[in-house]
Amino acid sequence: MFKKIMTPVDLAHKGDLGKALDCAADLAKHYGAEVVYVGVTAATPSSTAHNPEEFEAKLKAFAEEQGKQHGVTVSSKMEMCHDPTTEVDDAIIKATKETGADLVIMASHVPNVFDIVWPSNGGSVAEHVDCSVLVVRS
């Protein structure tokens, strides 16, 4: 049913992604699908990496680690934008189309009052892509 599962990851908050990562790996095993881990970064230094090349290497290493841990086929894709905080949804939507993903599995937070003002990333992505989106609450 699914051939390519895309999972956005924030390398600065890997510890918060456990349920979504496990869900992606379980479905990938079940369907024999590839998991594409997508990370969004800026060209400027961040707490995760000093430059895009370092970020891309860390993202690739993370994907390979997940593949070994879960026994699934993986790849990684870096998306770069000026301000990941405000442009993450657009970057994820772009990556979904570019990778040909037929399922996106995203981690989410427990809804709160700020969701009235700022829509959730998962909701924004689901609204603009042509594939299924599974939002896994951490």
C-alpha positions in Angstrom: 0.0 0.0 0.0 2.8 2.5 0.9 6.1 2.6 -0.9 7.7 5.7 0.5 7.1 7.1 3.9 8.4 10.6 4.7 9.1 11.6 8.3 10.2 15.1 9.1 12.7 15.3 11.9 14.1 18.1 14.1 17.6 16.9 14.9 17.6 19.4 17.9 14.7 17.5 19.4 15.3 13.9 18.5 14.2 12.8 22.0 10.6 14.0 21.3 10.2 12.0 18.1 10.2 8.5 19.5 6.6 7.5 18.8 6.6 9.0 15.3 9.9 7.3 14.4 8.7 4.0 15.7 5.4 4.3 13.8 7.2 5.1 10.6 9.5 2.1 11.0 6.7 -0.2 11.9 4.6 0.8 8.8 7.7 0.6 6.6 8.4 -2.9 7.8 4.8 -3.9 7.3 4.6 -2.6 3.7 8.3 -3.0 2.7 8.5 0.8 2.3 11.4 3.1 2.4 11.5 5.8 5.1 12.8 9.2 4.0 13.9 11.4 6.9 13.6 15.1 6.1 15.3 17.8 8.0 14.9 21.6 7.5 17.7 24.0 8.2 18.9 27.5 7.3 22.3 28.4 5.7 23.3 30.1 9.0 24.8 28.2 12.0 22.4 26.7 14.5 22.6 24.6 17.6 22.4 21.5 15.4 25.1 22.3 12.8 27.6 25.0 11.8 26.6 24.9 8.1 24.3 23.0 5.7 26.9 20.4 4.8 27.4 19.5 8.5 23.6 19.4 8.9 23.2 17.1 5.9 25.9 14.8 7.2 24.2 14.6 10.6 20.8 14.0 9.0 22.2 11.2 6.8 23.9 9.6 9.9 20.6 9.8 11.8 18.7 8.1 9.0 21.3 5.3 8.7 21.1 4.8 12.5 17.3 4.5 12.3 17.6 2.1 9.4 20.0 -0.2 11.4 17.9 0.1 14.6 14.6 -0.8 12.9 15.8 -2.9 10.0 14.2 -0.7 7.3 15.4 0.9 4.1 16.1 4.6 4.6 17.3 7.8 2.9 17.5 11.4 4.0 16.7 14.8 2.4 17.7 18.2 3.6 15.5 21.2 2.8 17.1 24.6 3.3 15.2 27.9 3.9 15.8 31.3 5.3 13.9 30.8 8.5 13.0 27.2 9.4 10.8 28.4 12.3 8.3 30.1 10.0 8.9 28.2 6.8 9.0 24.6 8.0 5.5 23.8 6.7 6.4 25.0 3.2 9.7 23.0 3.3 7.9 19.8 4.4 5.3 20.3 1.7 8.0 20.8 -1.0 9.9 17.7 0.3 6.8 15.6 0.2 6.3 16.4 -3.5 10.0 16.0 -4.4 10.4 12.7 -2.7 7.2 11.2 -4.1 6.1 10.2 -0.6 2.7 8.4 -0.4 2.5 8.8 3.4 3.9 11.5 5.8 4.3 10.6 9.5 4.8 13.6 11.7 5.3 14.1 15.4 3.0 16.6 17.1 2.5 18.2 20.4 -0.4 18.2 22.8 -2.8 21.0 21.5 -2.9 24.2 23.5 -4.4 27.7 23.3 -1.7 28.9 20.9 -3.0 26.5 18.2 -5.9 29.0 17.8 -3.4 31.6 16.5 -0.8 29.3 14.9 -2.1 26.2 13.1 -0.4 22.9 13.6 2.3 21.8 11.2 0.6 18.5 10.6 -2.7 20.3 9.7 -1.0 22.7 7.3 0.9 19.8 5.6 -2.2 17.6 5.3 -4.1 20.5 3.7 -1.5 21.0 0.9 -0.2 17.5 0.0 -1.7 14.8 -2.2 -0.9 11.9 0.2 -2.0 10.7 3.6 -0.6 12.4 6.7 -0.5 10.6 10.0 0.2 12.9 13.0 1.5 11.0 16.0 1.0 12.8 19.3 4.1 12.5 21.5 
